[in-house]
């Protein structure tokens, strides 16, 4: 996605697209990390020992985040 002009400088549009692509990748990783952590918390809080001794406290269970974080076809490299 690196386009250069005659002087060898990075084209502004290509730089912006590269930044959007990088941001989208970070969003995908953050969502995946969050959802994995939510699944692990729910698994641990469902254990008998945690429920029996009330180790989970009164905090609400975290919720999984669902949204479409795929790049549109025109932005994929």
RAHUHU-V936011 format. One record per backbone hydrogen bond with DSSP energy under -0.5 kcal/mol. NH is the residue of the N-H (numbers start at 1). CO is the residue of the C=O. E is the energy in kcal/mol with one decimal. If there is no record, write none. Layout:
nh=[NH/NH]
co=[CO/CO]
e=[E/E]
This chain:
nh=[3/5/8/11/15/16/17/18/19/20/21/22/23/24/25/26/27/28/29/30/31/32/33/34/35/36/37/38/39/40/41/42/43/44/45/46/47/51/52/53/54/55/56/57/59/66/67/69/75/76]
co=[1/9/5/3/11/12/13/14/15/16/17/18/19/20/21/22/23/24/25/26/27/28/29/30/31/32/33/34/35/36/37/38/39/40/41/42/44/47/48/49/51/50/50/54/56/64/65/67/72/72]
e=[-0.8/-1.6/-1.6/-2.9/-2.2/-2.3/-2.4/-2.2/-2.0/-2.3/-2.5/-2.3/-2.4/-2.5/-2.0/-2.0/-2.2/-2.3/-2.3/-2.4/-2.6/-2.3/-2.6/-2.6/-2.7/-2.2/-2.2/-2.5/-2.1/-2.0/-2.5/-2.5/-2.0/-2.5/-2.7/-1.0/-1.4/-2.1/-3.3/-2.2/-0.6/-2.2/-0.6/-0.7/-0.7/-0.5/-0.5/-0.8/-1.9/-0.9]
